Amino acid sequence: MYAAEMGISLFSEINRYTLEDAKVELFYHLQIAGGSYERIPMGIFEVSEANRKEKCLEIKAYDYMVRFEKAFTSLESIGNAYND
C-alpha cells in the first residue's frame, strides 16, 4: 500500500494558519461517449504543510492511506490463524 502526496503552489493571499486540519478533495472530469462528463475522484488529502513564499502559498498534503501506516514487528505474525 502506498500513500499519495499532493503538492501545489497557489498565487493567493490565504493565511497559511487557516489551513490547519484542512482537507483537499481532487477530481478530474472524463468526457465519455455522447459528450457528457464523468467525475472521477482522485482522493482526499490532509494538509500537512502550508508555507508562504512571497506571493505564493505552497501546500503539501497526504492522502488517507497515511492513516493505515502502523509499526509492524515479526512477532505479530507468529502463530496459527486457524487455531481453535
C-alpha positions as CSV (number, residue, x, y, z in Angstrom):
1,M,0.0,0.0,0.0
2,Y,1.3,3.4,-0.9
3,A,0.3,6.9,0.3
4,A,0.0,9.6,-2.3
5,E,1.4,13.0,-1.8
6,M,0.0,16.2,-3.3
7,G,2.0,19.4,-3.7
8,I,0.5,22.6,-5.1
9,S,1.5,26.3,-5.3
10,L,-1.2,28.8,-5.2
11,F,-1.0,32.5,-6.0
12,S,-3.1,33.5,-3.1
13,E,-3.1,35.7,0.0
14,I,-4.7,33.0,2.1
15,N,-3.2,32.9,5.6
16,R,-1.3,29.6,5.9
17,Y,-2.5,29.1,9.5
18,T,-6.1,28.9,8.4
19,L,-5.2,25.6,6.6
20,E,-4.6,23.7,9.8
21,D,-6.6,20.4,9.6
22,A,-7.8,21.3,6.1
23,K,-8.7,18.7,3.6
24,V,-8.4,18.8,-0.2
25,E,-10.6,16.7,-2.5
26,L,-9.3,16.2,-6.0
27,F,-11.3,15.2,-9.0
28,Y,-10.9,15.2,-12.8
29,H,-13.6,15.0,-15.4
30,L,-13.5,12.5,-18.2
31,Q,-15.5,13.1,-21.4
32,I,-17.4,9.9,-22.3
33,A,-19.3,8.9,-25.4
34,G,-22.2,11.2,-26.1
35,G,-20.3,14.3,-24.9
36,S,-21.2,14.1,-21.2
37,Y,-18.6,14.1,-18.5
38,E,-17.9,11.6,-15.7
39,R,-16.5,12.9,-12.4
40,I,-13.5,10.7,-11.3
41,P,-12.4,11.1,-7.6
42,M,-8.6,11.3,-7.1
43,G,-8.7,11.1,-3.3
44,I,-9.0,13.1,-0.2
45,F,-5.8,14.7,1.1
46,E,-5.0,16.2,4.5
47,V,-2.8,19.3,4.5
48,S,0.4,18.6,6.4
49,E,2.4,21.8,5.5
50,A,1.5,25.2,4.2
51,N,4.4,27.6,3.6
52,R,4.4,31.2,2.4
53,K,6.8,32.1,-0.4
54,E,6.3,35.8,-1.2
55,K,3.1,35.8,-3.2
56,C,2.7,32.0,-3.3
57,L,1.4,29.5,-0.8
58,E,3.0,26.1,-1.1
59,I,0.8,23.3,0.2
60,K,1.9,19.6,0.9
61,A,-0.8,17.1,1.7
62,Y,-1.1,13.3,2.0
63,D,-4.0,11.0,1.2
64,Y,-5.9,9.0,3.8
65,M,-3.6,5.9,3.3
66,V,-1.2,7.5,5.7
67,R,-3.7,6.7,8.4
68,F,-3.0,3.0,7.9
69,E,0.7,3.4,8.5
70,K,1.4,1.2,11.5
71,A,4.6,-0.2,13.1
72,F,5.0,-3.9,12.3
73,T,7.0,-6.5,14.2
74,S,7.5,-10.1,13.0
75,L,6.3,-11.3,16.4
76,E,2.8,-10.3,15.5
77,S,2.7,-12.9,12.7
78,I,3.7,-15.9,14.7
79,G,1.0,-18.5,15.4
80,N,-1.8,-20.4,13.7
81,A,-4.6,-18.2,12.3
82,Y,-7.0,-21.1,12.4
83,N,-6.2,-22.3,15.9
84,D,-9.4,-23.4,17.7
